[in-house]
Amino acid sequence: MRTWLKEIRAKKGLTQQEVANAANVDVTMICKIELGERRPSVEVAKKIASVMGFNWTRFFEDEDEPTK
């Protein structure tokens, strides 16, 4: 589970649907990424990170590492 991603989204006051719309991806993709069921492609990671304001490489770091 990517709790760090949910935390960033919550701090920005965004819903999964708002992130999906802004990143031009399906809301189910956002949900599955947050749940840790899917790992985004580099392209999708860049879109989501751009919308939410963090480095896209965070998606590919060790889940045990603290959020930078």
PyRosetta script that sets phi, psi and omega in degrees:
from pyrosetta import init, pose_from_sequence

init()
pose = pose_from_sequence("MRTWLKEIRAKKGLTQQEVANAANVDVTMICKIELGERRPSVEVAKKIASVMGFNWTRFFEDEDEPTK")
pose.set_psi(1, 136.3)
pose.set_omega(1, -179.8)
pose.set_phi(2, -99.4)
pose.set_psi(2, 77.1)
pose.set_omega(2, -179.8)
pose.set_phi(3, -64.1)
pose.set_psi(3, -31.2)
pose.set_omega(3, 179.3)
pose.set_phi(4, -60.5)
pose.set_psi(4, -35.9)
pose.set_omega(4, -179.1)
pose.set_phi(5, -70.0)
pose.set_psi(5, -43.0)
pose.set_omega(5, 177.1)
pose.set_phi(6, -62.0)
pose.set_psi(6, -40.5)
pose.set_omega(6, -179.6)
pose.set_phi(7, -63.2)
pose.set_psi(7, -44.3)
pose.set_omega(7, 178.8)
pose.set_phi(8, -62.3)
pose.set_psi(8, -45.2)
pose.set_omega(8, -179.6)
pose.set_phi(9, -61.8)
pose.set_psi(9, -42.6)
pose.set_omega(9, -179.8)
pose.set_phi(10, -65.1)
pose.set_psi(10, -41.5)
pose.set_omega(10, 178.9)
pose.set_phi(11, -62.8)
pose.set_psi(11, -31.7)
pose.set_omega(11, 178.2)
pose.set_phi(12, -82.1)
pose.set_psi(12, -9.7)
pose.set_omega(12, -179.6)
pose.set_phi(13, 72.1)
pose.set_psi(13, 30.7)
pose.set_omega(13, -177.4)
pose.set_phi(14, -106.3)
pose.set_psi(14, 145.3)
pose.set_omega(14, 172.2)
pose.set_phi(15, -88.9)
pose.set_psi(15, 166.1)
pose.set_omega(15, 175.6)
pose.set_phi(16, -60.4)
pose.set_psi(16, -38.8)
pose.set_omega(16, -179.4)
pose.set_phi(17, -63.9)
pose.set_psi(17, -40.6)
pose.set_omega(17, 179.4)
pose.set_phi(18, -65.1)
pose.set_psi(18, -41.1)
pose.set_omega(18, 177.6)
pose.set_phi(19, -64.8)
pose.set_psi(19, -44.8)
pose.set_omega(19, 179.7)
pose.set_phi(20, -59.7)
pose.set_psi(20, -45.9)
pose.set_omega(20, 179.9)
pose.set_phi(21, -61.9)
pose.set_psi(21, -45.9)
pose.set_omega(21, -177.5)
pose.set_phi(22, -67.6)
pose.set_psi(22, -33.3)
pose.set_omega(22, -179.0)
pose.set_phi(23, -90.4)
pose.set_psi(23, -4.7)
pose.set_omega(23, -180.0)
pose.set_phi(24, 60.0)
pose.set_psi(24, 46.0)
pose.set_omega(24, 174.3)
pose.set_phi(25, -131.0)
pose.set_psi(25, 165.4)
pose.set_omega(25, -179.5)
pose.set_phi(26, -74.7)
pose.set_psi(26, 142.6)
pose.set_omega(26, -178.6)
pose.set_phi(27, -60.6)
pose.set_psi(27, -31.9)
pose.set_omega(27, 178.5)
pose.set_phi(28, -65.0)
pose.set_psi(28, -30.2)
pose.set_omega(28, 176.5)
pose.set_phi(29, -65.1)
pose.set_psi(29, -45.1)
pose.set_omega(29, 178.7)
pose.set_phi(30, -59.9)
pose.set_psi(30, -46.2)
pose.set_omega(30, -179.6)
pose.set_phi(31, -59.4)
pose.set_psi(31, -48.0)
pose.set_omega(31, -177.9)
pose.set_phi(32, -67.2)
pose.set_psi(32, -33.9)
pose.set_omega(32, 177.1)
pose.set_phi(33, -66.9)
pose.set_psi(33, -44.9)
pose.set_omega(33, 179.2)
pose.set_phi(34, -62.8)
pose.set_psi(34, -37.1)
pose.set_omega(34, -179.7)
pose.set_phi(35, -76.5)
pose.set_psi(35, -10.3)
pose.set_omega(35, -179.0)
pose.set_phi(36, 82.0)
pose.set_psi(36, 12.9)
pose.set_omega(36, 179.5)
pose.set_phi(37, -82.8)
pose.set_psi(37, -21.1)
pose.set_omega(37, 179.6)
pose.set_phi(38, -134.9)
pose.set_psi(38, 149.4)
pose.set_omega(38, 171.7)
pose.set_phi(39, -110.9)
pose.set_psi(39, 128.1)
pose.set_omega(39, -176.5)
pose.set_phi(40, -70.6)
pose.set_psi(40, 153.4)
pose.set_omega(40, 170.9)
pose.set_phi(41, -67.7)
pose.set_psi(41, 166.6)
pose.set_omega(41, 178.2)
pose.set_phi(42, -58.9)
pose.set_psi(42, -42.9)
pose.set_omega(42, -179.3)
pose.set_phi(43, -60.1)
pose.set_psi(43, -47.8)
pose.set_omega(43, -179.4)
pose.set_phi(44, -68.1)
pose.set_psi(44, -40.0)
pose.set_omega(44, 177.8)
pose.set_phi(45, -58.5)
pose.set_psi(45, -43.1)
pose.set_omega(45, 179.3)
pose.set_phi(46, -63.9)
pose.set_psi(46, -40.7)
pose.set_omega(46, 179.7)
pose.set_phi(47, -64.5)
pose.set_psi(47, -48.0)
pose.set_omega(47, -178.6)
pose.set_phi(48, -64.7)
pose.set_psi(48, -45.2)
pose.set_omega(48, -179.6)
pose.set_phi(49, -62.5)
pose.set_psi(49, -37.1)
pose.set_omega(49, 178.4)
pose.set_phi(50, -64.2)
pose.set_psi(50, -43.1)
pose.set_omega(50, 179.3)
pose.set_phi(51, -64.7)
pose.set_psi(51, -40.4)
pose.set_omega(51, -173.2)
pose.set_phi(52, -97.0)
pose.set_psi(52, -6.5)
pose.set_omega(52, 172.1)
pose.set_phi(53, 78.7)
pose.set_psi(53, 44.5)
pose.set_omega(53, 173.0)
pose.set_phi(54, -140.8)
pose.set_psi(54, 170.9)
pose.set_omega(54, -178.6)
pose.set_phi(55, -74.3)
pose.set_psi(55, 127.1)
pose.set_omega(55, -175.9)
pose.set_phi(56, -60.9)
pose.set_psi(56, -23.4)
pose.set_omega(56, -179.2)
pose.set_phi(57, -67.8)
pose.set_psi(57, -15.0)
pose.set_omega(57, 178.4)
pose.set_phi(58, -55.5)
pose.set_psi(58, -32.8)
pose.set_omega(58, 179.6)
pose.set_phi(59, -62.6)
pose.set_psi(59, -23.7)
pose.set_omega(59, -173.3)
pose.set_phi(60, -109.0)
pose.set_psi(60, 8.7)
pose.set_omega(60, 176.6)
pose.set_phi(61, -85.9)
pose.set_psi(61, 164.4)
pose.set_omega(61, 177.6)
pose.set_phi(62, -60.7)
pose.set_psi(62, 130.0)
pose.set_omega(62, -177.7)
pose.set_phi(63, -61.1)
pose.set_psi(63, -21.1)
pose.set_omega(63, -178.7)
pose.set_phi(64, -82.8)
pose.set_psi(64, -11.3)
pose.set_omega(64, 179.8)
pose.set_phi(65, -75.6)
pose.set_psi(65, 143.8)
pose.set_omega(65, 177.7)
pose.set_phi(66, -69.3)
pose.set_psi(66, 152.7)
pose.set_omega(66, 177.6)
pose.set_phi(67, -66.1)
pose.set_psi(67, 135.2)
pose.set_omega(67, -178.6)
pose.set_phi(68, -92.8)
pose.dump_pdb("model.pdb")
